[in-house]
Amino acid sequence: MKVIFEMDDENEAEIVEQDVLLDSHEAKEIRTVLSFKPKSVRLESPYSRNLHDPVQTLFVPEEAKAEPGVDSIVTVDAVATELAVIVDDLDEGFSTVKLDGEERSRVSDASKDEDDIEEYPRFRGFWPPRRWREQVADGAYGNYERTRKIKRAGDGNEQAIWSATLPQPGTYEVYFFKGRTSRDRYLVTVENGESTRDIELVLEDAKDGWNSLGKYKFEAGARARVILSDEVPGGSRRSRIDADAVKWVYQEPSDAVE
């Protein structure tokens, strides 16, 4: 990514750029020696795999008054974040399975000589494909690439599965991510290790984004899974199944429902 410092010493505007190499999911602290305080700092990632290049401007607070040879450190309180586990369709925890076949995941086919052969080729057609395919879409979830797996409605013989290992036992609220899709009905199963719950998710009533599938109690080491069937009750040949992302959000004891 590129870090751009916009300098302004009231007489002459200047731009200082610094390139930073980041691996996937890597975080780095960036330090730069400047002649005077920047007016703002802009972050760009023109080399990433994002669908749209994110640009974020950070304004430097007034209390940052550095002198030559002296560091100016500004402490910003961290924003409280929820304890959540998200499994996207690009993550290792996602897979598809044909009930009379083998499980498939987004990995290379080691039996072939070519490198980087993906199990889910990109789909660029109009009609939903017969098998799960990967599609780039603005309405899909993704921190780096907004993708989802899609296929046409079937007879329930094919499933999309999200699996996770939760960091601590307790009650979690489970969410299913819905993009801008049709008004069909999805058949979803939530597993918490000891029991399962079948849910009929009515897309017409669901909102774009995260939709709650309820709260569930998980013991230590319990398997957390959400299963999406390719069967669409009352659907047609044009009905499409979108498998995108699932989220488990830990509930504080006061908010937990047994």
MOFEN-V85947 format. One record per residue. N is the residue number from 1. RES is the residue in three letters. SS is DSSP state (A for helix, B for strand, O for the rest). PHI is phi as a letter, one per 30 degrees, with the letter a starting at -180 (none if undefined). BURIAL is I if it has 9 or more other ideal C-beta (glycine too) atoms within 8 Angstrom, else O. Layout:
N;RES;SS;PHI;BURIAL
N;RES;SS;PHI;BURIAL
This chain:
1;MET;O;none;I
2;LYS;B;b;I
3;VAL;B;c;I
4;ILE;B;c;I
5;PHE;B;c;I
6;GLU;B;c;I
7;MET;B;c;I
8;ASP;B;a;O
9;ASP;O;c;O
10;GLU;O;i;O
11;ASN;O;c;O
12;GLU;O;b;O
13;ALA;B;d;O
14;GLU;B;b;O
15;ILE;B;b;O
16;VAL;B;c;I
17;GLU;B;c;O
18;GLN;B;b;I
19;ASP;B;d;O
20;VAL;O;b;I
21;LEU;O;c;O
22;LEU;O;b;O
23;ASP;O;d;O
24;SER;O;e;O
25;HIS;O;i;O
26;GLU;O;c;O
27;ALA;O;b;O
28;LYS;O;b;O
29;GLU;O;c;O
30;ILE;O;c;O
31;ARG;O;b;O
32;THR;O;b;O
33;VAL;O;c;O
34;LEU;O;b;I
35;SER;O;d;O
36;PHE;O;a;O
37;LYS;O;d;I
38;PRO;B;d;I
39;LYS;B;d;O
40;SER;B;a;I
41;VAL;B;b;I
42;ARG;B;c;I
43;LEU;B;c;I
44;GLU;B;b;I
45;SER;O;b;I
46;PRO;O;d;O
47;TYR;O;c;O
48;SER;O;d;O
49;ARG;O;c;O
50;ASN;O;d;I
51;LEU;O;d;O
52;HIS;O;b;O
53;ASP;O;d;O
54;PRO;O;d;O
55;VAL;B;b;O
56;GLN;B;b;O
57;THR;B;c;O
58;LEU;B;c;O
59;PHE;B;d;O
60;VAL;O;d;I
61;PRO;O;d;O
62;GLU;O;d;O
63;GLU;O;d;O
64;ALA;O;d;I
65;LYS;O;b;O
66;ALA;O;d;I
67;GLU;O;c;O
68;PRO;O;e;O
69;GLY;O;i;O
70;VAL;O;b;O
71;ASP;O;d;O
72;SER;O;c;I
73;ILE;O;c;O
74;VAL;O;c;O
75;THR;O;c;O
76;VAL;O;c;O
77;ASP;O;d;O
78;ALA;O;d;O
79;VAL;O;d;O
80;ALA;O;d;O
81;THR;O;c;O
82;GLU;O;d;O
83;LEU;O;d;O
84;ALA;B;b;I
85;VAL;B;c;I
86;ILE;B;c;I
87;VAL;B;c;I
88;ASP;B;c;I
89;ASP;O;d;I
90;LEU;O;c;I
91;ASP;O;d;O
92;GLU;O;d;O
93;GLY;O;d;O
94;PHE;B;c;I
95;SER;B;a;I
96;THR;B;b;I
97;VAL;B;b;I
98;LYS;B;c;I
99;LEU;O;d;O
100;ASP;O;c;O
101;GLY;O;b;O
102;GLU;O;c;O
103;GLU;B;d;O
104;ARG;B;b;I
105;SER;O;b;I
106;ARG;O;d;I
107;VAL;O;b;O
108;SER;B;d;O
109;ASP;O;d;O
110;ALA;O;d;O
111;SER;O;d;O
112;LYS;O;c;O
113;ASP;O;d;O
114;GLU;O;d;O
115;ASP;O;c;O
116;ASP;O;h;O
117;ILE;O;d;O
118;GLU;B;c;I
119;GLU;O;d;O
120;TYR;O;c;I
121;PRO;O;d;O
122;ARG;B;d;O
123;PHE;O;c;I
124;ARG;O;b;O
125;GLY;O;c;O
126;PHE;O;c;O
127;TRP;O;d;O
128;PRO;O;e;I
129;PRO;O;d;I
130;ARG;O;d;O
131;ARG;O;c;O
132;TRP;O;d;I
133;ARG;B;b;I
134;GLU;B;c;I
135;GLN;B;b;I
136;VAL;B;d;I
137;ALA;O;a;I
138;ASP;O;d;O
139;GLY;O;d;O
140;ALA;O;d;I
141;TYR;O;d;I
142;GLY;O;l;I
143;ASN;O;d;O
144;TYR;O;c;O
145;GLU;O;b;I
146;ARG;O;d;I
147;THR;B;b;I
148;ARG;B;a;I
149;LYS;B;c;I
150;ILE;B;b;I
151;LYS;B;a;I
152;ARG;B;d;I
153;ALA;O;d;I
154;GLY;B;b;I
155;ASP;O;c;O
156;GLY;O;j;O
157;ASN;O;d;O
158;GLU;B;c;I
159;GLN;B;b;I
160;ALA;B;c;I
161;ILE;B;b;I
162;TRP;B;c;I
163;SER;B;b;I
164;ALA;B;b;I
165;THR;O;c;O
166;LEU;O;d;I
167;PRO;O;d;O
168;GLN;O;a;O
169;PRO;O;d;O
170;GLY;B;k;I
171;THR;B;c;I
172;TYR;B;b;I
173;GLU;B;c;I
174;VAL;B;c;I
175;TYR;B;b;I
176;PHE;B;c;I
177;PHE;B;d;I
178;LYS;B;c;I
179;GLY;O;d;I
180;ARG;O;d;O
181;THR;O;c;I
182;SER;O;d;O
183;ARG;O;c;O
184;ASP;O;d;I
185;ARG;B;b;I
186;TYR;B;c;I
187;LEU;B;c;I
188;VAL;B;b;I
189;THR;B;c;I
190;VAL;B;c;I
191;GLU;B;c;I
192;ASN;O;b;I
193;GLY;O;j;I
194;GLU;O;c;O
195;SER;O;b;O
196;THR;B;b;O
197;ARG;B;b;O
198;ASP;B;c;O
199;ILE;B;b;I
200;GLU;B;c;I
201;LEU;B;c;I
202;VAL;B;d;O
203;LEU;O;d;I
204;GLU;O;d;O
205;ASP;O;c;O
206;ALA;O;d;O
207;LYS;O;c;O
208;ASP;O;d;O
209;GLY;B;j;O
210;TRP;B;d;O
211;ASN;B;b;I
212;SER;B;d;O
213;LEU;B;c;I
214;GLY;B;j;I
215;LYS;B;c;I
216;TYR;B;b;I
217;LYS;B;c;I
218;PHE;B;b;I
219;GLU;O;d;O
220;ALA;O;d;O
221;GLY;O;i;O
222;ALA;O;d;I
223;ARG;O;d;O
224;ALA;B;c;I
225;ARG;B;b;I
226;VAL;B;b;I
227;ILE;B;c;I
228;LEU;B;c;I
229;SER;B;d;I
230;ASP;O;d;I
231;GLU;B;d;I
232;VAL;O;c;I
233;PRO;O;e;O
234;GLY;O;i;O
235;GLY;O;d;O
236;SER;O;b;O
237;ARG;O;d;O
238;ARG;O;d;O
239;SER;O;d;I
240;ARG;B;b;I
241;ILE;B;c;I
242;ASP;B;c;I
243;ALA;B;c;I
244;ASP;O;c;I
245;ALA;B;b;I
246;VAL;B;b;I
247;LYS;B;b;I
248;TRP;B;c;I
249;VAL;B;c;I
250;TYR;B;d;I
251;GLN;O;c;I
252;GLU;O;d;O
253;PRO;O;e;O
254;SER;O;d;O
255;ASP;O;c;O
256;ALA;O;d;I
257;VAL;O;b;O
258;GLU;O;d;O
